[in-house]
Amino acid sequence: MPLPDLLVAAIALVRDRRVLMVTARGRDVHYMPGGKIDPGETAAEAAAREAFEEVALDLDADGLEELFEVRTLAHGEPEGRHVRMRVFRAVTDAPPRASAEVGALHWVTTADADRCPPAGREVLRLLADADLID
């Protein structure tokens, strides 16, 4: 029996044709600020909550624009498990700051795709296709 897809939401904060990504403490994989959607929570609410928890950005869920959904094999999960990541564009002048669970912040382009798990690589491709990042 196939495992259920992991439902996650993430933000795409784009500045100077680069998108914000993070690494978890002790890891070197770049990923989008985001996480699992909690029961009773909309994807936009999850994206805003995770942005606050991971990079200290206070975003209004109603102000987030959904860009796309990515479905790929889930990184670090059992074989065959997929992730469905809904990606929302965040617009803020506030400076992101790494939380306790985040080791570092990175402003990345498609040149950094080799540092990303499958979902992150697909997000970079789609952002470049939309002419938002290099």
trRosetta pair geometry for C-beta under 8 A, 3 or more apart (Angstrom, degrees):
i j d omega theta_ij theta_ji phi_ij phi_ji
2 80 6.4 -124 -135 148 84 120
3 77 7.7 -162 103 158 157 120
3 78 6.2 122 -32 69 156 119
3 80 6.5 126 20 101 103 95
3 81 4.4 -32 77 -99 137 93
5 71 7.2 -41 -138 -137 140 103
5 81 7.5 146 -116 -175 40 71
5 82 4.7 -36 -115 84 90 95
5 83 6.6 133 -172 -121 85 17
5 84 4.8 43 156 -10 137 106
6 36 6.7 -83 -175 -104 95 95
6 74 5.4 85 16 -102 128 142
6 77 6.8 -144 -28 -80 134 159
6 81 6.8 56 -20 161 100 110
6 82 7.2 -157 23 103 76 46
6 83 4.5 -27 64 -112 106 75
6 84 7.1 177 80 25 52 65
7 36 6.8 76 79 -151 64 70
7 37 4.8 -53 119 31 104 116
7 43 7.8 -102 167 -97 103 98
7 84 5.5 -15 -109 67 61 102
8 34 5.7 100 162 135 104 114
8 35 5.9 -104 -144 161 103 18
8 36 5.4 -60 -98 -91 79 40
8 37 6.5 -172 -113 -20 25 81
8 46 7.5 -149 -163 136 45 139
8 83 6.0 -10 16 -170 119 107
8 84 7.1 157 30 81 69 51
8 85 4.8 -20 79 -106 99 77
8 86 7.5 -173 97 24 49 68
9 34 5.4 -142 103 -157 46 118
9 35 7.5 -15 54 60 66 41
9 37 5.5 78 -11 -72 106 98
9 43 4.2 156 -88 -170 131 76
9 44 7.1 -141 -166 -68 152 19
9 46 4.1 116 38 89 130 111
9 47 4.0 -96 140 -57 114 85
9 50 6.8 165 84 15 86 135
9 85 7.0 150 -101 -160 22 63
9 86 4.9 -22 -111 65 79 94
9 87 7.7 169 -161 -82 57 29
9 88 6.7 19 -178 -7 101 111
10 32 3.7 54 -179 122 147 127
10 33 6.2 134 -156 79 85 45
10 34 2.8 -93 -96 -30 70 151
10 35 7.8 106 -83 -12 75 37
10 47 6.1 -1 80 -122 3 96
10 50 7.1 -68 -109 92 51 144
10 85 5.6 5 4 -175 114 113
10 86 7.5 163 26 81 66 47
10 87 5.3 -21 72 -109 93 72
10 88 7.2 177 89 25 42 75
10 123 7.5 -46 85 -105 142 153
11 20 7.8 1 103 68 98 115
11 32 7.0 176 57 172 45 101
11 33 5.4 -21 47 78 97 102
11 34 6.3 167 4 -68 61 96
11 47 5.1 124 -58 179 80 105
11 48 7.8 90 -66 -80 123 41
11 50 7.5 -176 -8 84 98 100
11 51 4.8 36 -6 -81 145 121
11 57 7.5 -108 75 72 169 143
11 59 7.0 148 -100 -5 148 169
11 64 7.1 -98 -111 -131 95 125
11 87 7.5 118 -132 -160 11 66
11 88 5.5 -41 -109 73 62 87
11 89 7.6 79 -162 -150 72 11
11 90 4.2 18 -168 -23 123 127
12 19 5.4 -43 -159 -143 84 124
12 20 7.8 155 -161 43 38 79
12 32 6.9 -43 -80 -140 67 122
12 67 6.1 -9 25 0 140 151
12 87 5.3 47 -29 174 112 109
12 88 6.9 -177 18 84 80 34
12 89 5.3 -39 69 -102 100 56
12 90 6.7 166 68 14 42 80
12 123 7.0 -166 -89 -178 116 117
12 127 6.3 -175 -156 -94 143 126
12 132 7.5 48 149 129 133 153
13 19 6.7 125 69 -157 49 65
13 20 4.2 5 65 16 106 124
13 33 7.5 13 2 31 112 129
13 51 7.9 116 -43 -135 121 122
13 55 7.9 -133 6 106 149 158
13 57 7.2 -170 -75 -69 147 169
13 90 4.6 -36 -82 71 82 111
13 91 7.9 162 -129 -83 73 27
13 92 7.1 -45 -129 40 117 92
13 96 6.8 142 79 -48 164 133
14 17 7.3 12 -177 -111 102 18
14 18 7.0 161 -151 79 64 34
14 19 5.1 -33 -94 -93 74 74
14 20 7.9 -129 -72 -2 31 77
14 89 7.1 -35 7 -143 109 95
14 127 7.1 176 -88 -161 128 127
14 132 5.1 -73 -123 168 165 109
14 133 6.2 -127 -132 -65 114 92
15 18 6.3 -27 72 61 64 84
15 20 7.6 45 15 -44 101 94
15 107 6.9 -65 66 -133 97 127
16 107 7.4 27 66 175 108 142
17 109 6.9 22 134 -101 86 111
17 132 7.3 167 -130 147 58 42
17 133 5.2 125 179 -137 61 45
17 134 4.8 55 151 -21 122 91
18 107 3.9 59 131 166 139 95
18 108 6.0 136 -164 54 94 21
18 109 5.6 -71 -109 -58 78 80
18 133 6.0 83 -106 -135 22 105
18 134 7.4 -25 -73 28 64 93
19 32 7.9 -29 144 -111 123 89
19 107 7.2 154 68 -154 22 59
19 108 6.0 -39 62 63 75 79
19 109 7.8 126 16 -88 79 39
19 123 7.7 -135 110 136 164 110
19 124 7.2 -153 38 -104 135 72
19 127 5.8 -30 -45 -176 143 172
19 132 7.4 54 -66 122 108 111
19 133 5.3 -60 -24 -74 97 144
20 33 6.4 -6 115 -8 110 118
20 55 6.9 71 154 -132 141 166
20 96 5.8 93 -144 6 152 163
20 105 6.4 -31 -156 -166 97 101
20 106 7.4 132 -157 75 49 48
20 107 6.2 -31 -91 -99 55 65
20 108 7.9 107 -130 17 10 83
21 30 4.2 47 135 179 139 105
21 31 6.2 151 -166 69 98 18
21 32 6.1 -60 -117 -86 80 41
21 33 7.5 -165 -134 -27 34 72
21 105 7.7 142 80 -163 40 54
21 106 4.9 -28 70 69 87 100
21 107 7.9 151 22 -100 74 17
21 108 5.0 -7 14 9 123 129
21 112 7.6 -168 34 114 147 142
21 116 7.3 -82 -149 -94 158 108
21 120 6.8 67 -129 -147 136 126
22 30 7.2 138 66 -151 23 63
22 31 6.3 -39 65 66 73 71
22 32 7.8 42 23 166 85 10
22 33 5.5 76 -4 -75 124 80
22 54 6.1 -145 7 166 170 120
22 55 6.6 -140 -65 -69 134 109
22 98 6.9 143 -136 -115 114 91
22 102 4.7 -54 -172 -144 134 118
22 103 7.6 134 174 45 85 64
22 104 6.9 164 -155 85 63 46
22 105 5.8 -33 -101 -105 78 55
22 106 6.9 170 -91 19 25 84
23 27 5.6 -157 -179 87 93 81
23 28 6.1 -14 -145 -136 141 24
23 29 6.4 141 -127 68 88 41
23 30 5.9 -55 -71 -93 85 51
23 31 7.4 112 -99 17 42 79
23 102 7.2 108 72 -165 42 72
23 103 4.9 -48 98 59 91 109
23 104 5.0 11 43 50 105 90
23 106 6.9 59 -20 -14 95 120
24 27 4.5 33 65 32 91 124
24 29 7.6 7 21 59 94 88
24 31 7.6 12 -26 29 91 122
24 101 6.4 -38 -137 160 85 78
24 102 6.6 -77 -110 -115 42 44
24 103 5.9 57 132 -6 22 103
25 100 8.0 -32 -36 156 137 52
25 101 6.6 -117 -4 -169 105 36
25 102 7.1 116 -40 140 77 8
25 103 4.1 144 -93 -70 45 96
26 103 6.7 -174 -1 -74 41 140
27 103 6.9 175 44 4 68 142
28 115 7.0 -97 146 -154 84 97
29 75 7.1 169 178 161 159 153
29 115 6.7 163 -140 165 42 68
29 116 6.8 95 -171 -128 81 29
29 117 5.8 37 -174 -38 132 91
29 120 7.8 164 169 11 93 153
30 106 5.7 -71 -120 57 120 145
30 108 6.2 80 178 -49 159 158
30 112 6.3 17 23 149 164 120
30 115 4.5 55 2 119 113 108
30 116 4.9 -54 72 -83 95 76
30 120 6.0 151 100 -179 83 159
31 34 7.8 -112 145 43 99 86
31 75 7.9 -142 -92 54 123 147
31 116 6.9 130 -85 -139 51 82
31 117 6.5 9 -91 21 100 107
31 119 7.7 38 -138 79 93 107
31 120 5.4 -115 -117 -69 54 130
32 85 7.1 114 51 180 141 143
32 87 6.8 -74 -166 -115 165 104
32 119 7.5 -90 9 122 115 106
32 120 6.1 -178 -25 -105 85 85
32 123 5.9 14 -56 58 132 178
33 50 6.2 159 155 130 77 98
33 51 5.4 79 130 -107 128 63
33 54 4.6 -179 -146 88 97 138
33 55 5.0 -49 -115 -9 151 125
33 57 7.9 82 128 23 161 122
33 96 7.7 -133 -53 -145 157 141
33 102 8.0 -10 -108 -95 94 142
34 46 7.4 58 -162 132 86 94
34 47 5.9 -26 -118 -120 100 70
34 50 4.7 80 -139 109 34 154
34 51 7.5 3 -81 -58 59 69
34 54 7.6 -61 -20 10 22 152
34 85 6.9 98 106 -151 154 108
34 87 7.9 -90 -58 -107 158 65
35 46 6.9 -129 76 174 71 102
35 50 4.3 173 20 -111 96 132
35 53 7.6 -34 9 69 141 136
35 54 7.5 157 -27 -42 113 128
36 46 7.2 -103 115 -158 34 135
37 41 5.5 -160 -174 86 77 105
37 42 7.7 -73 -152 139 120 18
37 43 5.7 -50 -98 -100 136 59
37 46 4.1 -90 -110 -55 69 161
38 41 4.3 65 63 4 83 134
38 46 6.4 166 11 -99 74 102
38 49 7.9 -27 6 67 120 162
41 45 4.6 -133 -169 90 88 123
41 46 5.0 104 132 -59 127 88
41 49 7.3 -47 -156 1 144 144
42 45 4.5 98 52 5 79 103
42 46 7.0 -142 94 -5 43 85
42 61 6.8 113 73 173 116 139
43 46 5.6 -54 -150 36 33 113
43 47 6.4 35 152 -21 66 104
43 66 7.4 55 99 -101 129 121
43 86 4.3 5 -176 67 145 149
43 88 7.5 156 130 -44 97 119
44 47 5.6 -50 -146 34 33 113
44 48 6.4 31 155 -16 65 105
44 61 4.1 111 131 -173 98 92
44 62 7.2 92 139 -71 145 29
44 64 4.8 171 -146 62 101 126
44 66 7.2 -89 -76 -62 99 97
44 88 6.0 108 -116 -89 74 155
45 48 5.8 -56 -148 39 31 109
45 49 6.2 31 154 -19 66 108
45 61 4.5 -4 -84 -109 54 156
46 49 5.7 -55 -144 38 30 111
46 50 6.1 25 160 -15 66 109
47 50 6.0 -58 -143 41 26 107
47 51 6.3 31 155 -24 62 107
47 59 7.6 -55 118 87 86 141
47 61 7.1 126 61 -122 89 82
47 64 5.9 136 89 -162 134 169
47 86 7.3 -96 -55 96 123 93
47 88 4.6 90 146 28 171 131
47 90 7.7 -160 149 -62 115 110
48 51 5.7 -52 -147 32 30 114
48 52 6.7 28 155 -17 62 103
48 59 4.4 -136 -129 84 88 97
48 60 6.8 -54 -122 144 144 6
48 61 4.2 -102 -8 -74 144 77
48 64 6.4 -136 -60 -33 97 136
49 52 5.9 -59 -157 36 31 109
49 53 6.3 24 151 -15 67 110
50 53 5.5 -55 -140 42 35 110
50 54 5.7 12 167 -4 71 115
51 54 6.5 -64 -132 47 21 95
51 55 5.8 -48 -167 50 61 100
51 57 4.5 -54 155 66 107 106
51 59 5.2 21 79 11 148 126
51 90 6.4 135 -115 -92 156 158
52 55 7.9 -76 -104 60 9 58
52 56 6.6 34 -157 -127 48 24
52 57 6.2 -109 -82 69 50 49
52 58 5.8 55 -102 -94 106 53
52 59 7.2 -140 -50 20 87 79
53 99 6.0 -24 156 -48 50 172
53 101 7.4 8 149 32 95 129
54 98 7.8 -40 168 -144 62 51
54 99 5.3 -118 -144 15 24 124
54 101 6.6 -69 -113 73 73 107
54 102 5.2 96 -168 -50 79 129
55 96 3.9 -18 173 -160 115 109
55 97 6.4 136 -173 54 55 38
55 98 6.7 -22 -113 -93 63 36
55 99 6.8 -91 -59 -19 25 93
55 102 6.7 36 -75 -11 68 171
55 105 6.7 93 -124 -100 110 118
56 96 6.5 137 56 -156 82 52
56 97 4.2 -8 36 53 140 96
56 98 8.0 -15 -2 35 109 10
56 99 6.3 156 -43 -68 86 86
57 90 6.7 65 135 169 151 149
57 92 5.8 147 -158 60 115 157
57 94 5.7 147 -126 86 80 126
57 96 5.6 -35 -50 -101 108 82
58 94 7.1 74 33 -4 79 175
59 63 6.7 -134 -179 69 82 109
59 64 6.4 62 154 -64 127 105
59 90 5.5 -65 -111 -136 148 114
59 92 6.4 -110 -92 -43 89 137
60 63 4.1 68 77 7 103 113
60 64 7.4 -166 92 -24 57 78
61 64 5.9 -46 -158 11 39 116
63 91 7.4 -105 151 48 110 94
64 88 3.9 20 170 170 119 136
64 89 6.8 158 -164 65 67 49
64 90 6.1 -24 -115 -87 92 68
65 88 6.3 143 69 -162 37 75
65 89 4.5 -15 64 48 99 105
66 69 8.0 -3 -180 -51 113 80
66 86 6.2 -36 -139 178 110 105
66 87 7.4 111 -157 80 62 46
66 88 5.4 -46 -95 -100 51 78
66 89 7.9 -163 -85 8 4 77
67 87 4.9 -44 55 99 110 96
67 88 6.6 166 -1 -115 86 21
67 89 5.3 99 -53 -37 111 93
67 126 7.4 127 138 132 117 123
67 127 7.8 15 163 -90 156 76
67 130 7.2 -67 -164 -49 116 169
68 86 7.9 -162 106 -145 33 54
68 87 5.7 2 61 48 69 107
68 126 5.5 -107 51 173 156 152
69 84 6.0 4 179 -176 114 88
69 85 6.7 161 -157 82 62 44
69 86 4.9 -28 -101 -97 88 67
69 87 7.2 173 -95 10 33 77
70 83 7.7 13 103 103 90 92
70 84 7.4 168 83 -152 48 42
70 85 4.7 -9 56 58 96 99
70 87 6.6 45 -7 -21 104 117
70 119 5.2 125 113 -149 133 80
70 122 4.6 136 -145 104 128 130
70 123 5.8 -78 -40 -64 154 76
70 126 7.0 -138 -78 -7 107 146
71 82 5.8 21 -175 172 87 127
71 83 7.2 -174 -140 88 48 48
71 84 4.9 -7 -98 -102 88 76
71 85 7.8 179 -76 20 40 66
72 82 6.6 171 94 -149 22 84
72 83 6.2 -12 62 53 70 89
72 118 4.0 -159 152 127 141 118
72 119 4.9 -166 45 -75 125 66
72 122 5.6 -176 -46 -12 136 145
73 77 7.9 -162 169 58 72 106
73 80 7.6 -70 -127 -119 99 11
73 81 7.2 88 -158 77 66 52
73 82 6.0 -70 -103 -103 34 63
73 83 7.5 33 130 11 19 85
73 118 5.4 68 57 35 82 161
74 77 3.8 13 102 23 120 137
74 81 4.6 -43 33 109 124 96
74 82 5.9 139 -28 -166 90 12
74 83 4.1 113 -94 -37 87 97
74 119 7.6 15 -114 -32 49 122
75 83 7.6 -29 11 -11 69 140
75 117 3.3 -51 -61 -146 149 148
75 118 6.3 176 -57 21 95 83
75 119 6.9 -109 -10 12 107 99
76 117 7.6 -68 -8 -106 90 148
77 81 4.1 -88 127 73 128 137
77 83 7.6 149 2 -52 147 97
78 81 5.2 87 65 -18 74 121
83 119 5.4 -46 82 -67 131 139
85 119 5.1 89 0 -166 143 132
85 123 7.3 -54 100 -66 137 117
87 123 5.8 144 -85 -125 155 111
87 126 7.8 138 50 85 152 138
96 105 5.7 147 105 -124 117 150
97 105 7.8 -98 -138 -37 17 140
98 102 4.1 -137 -156 97 87 110
98 103 6.9 -71 -165 93 144 12
98 104 6.3 -45 -85 -109 150 17
98 105 5.5 -139 -61 -35 96 93
99 102 5.0 82 46 15 71 103
102 105 7.1 42 151 -63 131 72
106 112 7.2 167 148 -164 132 163
108 111 7.7 -147 -172 62 77 73
108 112 3.9 -86 -154 47 113 150
108 115 7.5 -130 -124 60 143 127
108 116 8.0 134 145 -54 163 118
108 124 7.1 -64 120 -104 113 122
108 133 7.9 24 104 -169 61 147
109 112 6.1 112 56 5 51 95
109 124 7.4 100 162 -155 32 114
109 128 7.8 82 -173 -84 77 110
109 133 5.4 -175 -126 164 69 107
109 134 4.4 -19 -145 76 134 84
110 113 5.5 0 -169 -38 58 113
110 124 5.0 142 -101 158 65 115
110 125 6.9 85 -117 -83 113 50
110 128 5.0 15 -53 -61 129 146
110 133 6.8 143 -29 114 81 109
110 134 6.6 -119 18 119 93 51
111 134 7.6 1 -13 112 101 97
112 115 5.0 -39 177 28 84 118
112 116 6.9 84 126 -27 83 103
112 124 7.3 -157 70 -111 81 153
113 116 5.6 -64 -157 30 45 116
113 120 7.6 170 -141 118 61 88
113 121 4.7 75 -165 -125 100 85
113 124 5.2 -149 -92 74 94 154
113 125 7.6 58 -111 -50 137 82
116 119 7.8 -115 162 73 106 54
116 120 3.1 -129 -170 100 121 124
116 121 4.8 166 91 -53 118 68
116 123 7.9 -126 -179 45 153 100
116 124 6.6 165 16 -14 165 129
117 120 5.3 91 52 14 63 106
117 121 7.2 -123 103 -8 30 92
118 121 5.7 -57 -147 34 32 112
118 122 6.4 28 159 -17 67 106
119 122 5.8 -57 -151 38 32 110
119 123 6.4 35 151 -21 66 104
120 123 5.5 -50 -146 34 34 113
120 124 6.5 36 155 -19 65 102
121 124 5.8 -54 -152 35 31 111
121 125 6.5 33 150 -20 64 106
122 125 5.6 -52 -149 35 34 114
122 126 6.3 30 155 -16 67 107
123 126 5.9 -58 -146 40 30 107
123 127 6.2 29 156 -19 66 108
124 127 5.8 -55 -144 38 29 110
124 128 6.3 28 156 -18 64 107
124 133 6.9 -79 -151 80 70 142
125 128 5.9 -59 -150 38 28 109
125 129 6.3 31 151 -21 64 107
126 129 5.4 -48 -144 35 34 116
126 130 6.4 29 155 -13 64 106
127 130 5.8 -59 -149 42 31 108
127 132 4.6 -82 -173 66 82 115
127 133 4.6 31 128 16 116 112
128 131 7.4 35 180 -81 37 29
128 132 7.4 -99 -77 50 24 70
128 133 5.5 -65 -77 75 66 83
128 134 7.0 19 -117 161 98 12
